[in-house]
């Protein structure tokens, strides 16, 4: 019941938790009363006096009280068993929640590691792009320089031939 109350909305949760605490205290009071009555610490003389009174009404009332007490004890035992089952379920749920949280933490760490690796790869790709761009520029510059040298040599050969043949 405690778990169910804790999962509700805050305005309903406070009321139900207060009632639950009240029921628990009533349950504890009834348990102590049952122990006190069932322990046999009652005064033997008072008991004999009650039994020897000879009134059938008193015996019937005592029997009625005893049966009500037995029913209350039985209900109390059933409630106690349900509380134990609820507590066991709560502990199992808590263990499951802890396990899930640990798995989520591990997955988060994996995602963060992958994110950092991705940024490292992205930085390396950027550097590679700059290097390739620089290499491309140098290649183009070298092509133009070789073309210029070839053009100068062709012009020089033509001039030499022109002056030799003239």
N, C-alpha and C positions, 0 to 999 in steps of 0.2 A: 504494500500500500504506500509505503514511504517513497519507493521509486516512482510509482505512478503519479503521486502528488508532486514530486519534484520536476516531472516532465511537463506539467501543465503551465498555463499562463501565470505570470507573477501575481495578479490580483486574486486568482482562485487558489493559487499555490499556498499563499500565506494562511488563508482560512483553513484549508485542509490540513496543513502541517500542524497548526495549533490544535485542531480536533484530534489529530493522530497522537500528539504528545499527551493530550488529556486522556485518551483511551489507554495509552500505555501506562500512565500513572494509575488509572483505575484498575487495569490488569494487575499491576504490581501490588496494589492494595488488596485486591481479592486473593492473590496468591498468598500473601502474608497471613490474611485472615484464615484461609483454608489450612495453612500450615499450623496456625495457632490452634484452630479447632480440632484438626485431625491429629495433633501431637499427643493428645491424651493428658495434657497438663491441667485439665479441669479438676477441680476439687472433687474428690471421690464422695464426700458427704453430700455435697450439693447434687451430685448425680444420683446418688441413692435416694435422696429426698424427692427428686423429680420422678424417679421411677416408682417409688412406693406411694405416691400420692393417690393412686388408685383411680384417678379420673380418666375415663376413656377418652374424653375430649382432649386432655393433655397428651395422651399417648398418640392419638390420631394427629394432633397438631405437630407433635414431635416427628411422627412418621412423614407427614407432609413436608415439614421443614427439611427432614433428611433427604427426601426424594428431590426437593428443589435444590438442595445443596449438591446432591450427586449430579443433577442435570447441569447446574452451573459449573461444577468441576469438569464435567465432560466437555461442555462448551469451551471452557477455559483451556483444556488440553488441546482441543481442535484448533483453537485460535493460536495457541503456542506452536503447534505443528505448522500451521500456515505461515506464521512469522518466520519459523526456521527455514521453511521452503523458500520464502521470499528473500531471506538473507542469503541463502545459498545461490539463488538465481542472481541476486545483486552482485555477489562476489564473482560469479562466472562472467557476468556482463562486464564488470570492471576489468577482469583479466583480458577479456576480448578487446575492450577499448584500449587498454595499454598496448596490447599486441598490434592493433591497428595503428595507433599513434607511432609506435616504433617503426613499422613498415613505411608509414608516410614520411617519417624523418629520414629514413634511408633513401627513399625515392627523391626527397627534396635535395639531399646531398648529391645524389647522382645527377639531378637536373642542373644544380649549380656547377658541378664539375663539367658537365657537357656545355653549359653556357660559357664558362671560362675558356674551355678548349675552342669553342666556336669563335670567340673573340680573338684568341690567339691566331687561329687559322685566317680570320678576316684581316688581321694586321699583316700576316705574312703574304696574303694575296695582294694587299695594297702595295707592299714593298716590291713584290715581284712585278706588278704592273708598272711601277715607276722605273724599275731596272729595265724592263722590256722597252718602255718608251724611250729611255736614254739610249739603249742599243739601237733602236730603230732610227733615231735622229743621227747617231754617229754613222750608221750605214748609209743613210741618205747623203750626209755630208761627204763621206768618202766617195760615193758614186759621183757626186758633183765635182769633187776634186780630181778624180781620175778622168772624168769627161773633159774637164778644163785642161788637164795635162795633155790628153790626147789631142784636143783641139789646137793647143799651142804647138805641139809637135807636128801636126798636119800642116799648120800654117808655116812653120819653120821649114818643113820639107818643100812645100810649094815655093816659098821664097828662095830657097837654095836652088831649086830646079830652075826657077825663073831667071835668076841671076847667072847661072851656069849656062843656060841655053841661050841666052841673049847675047 
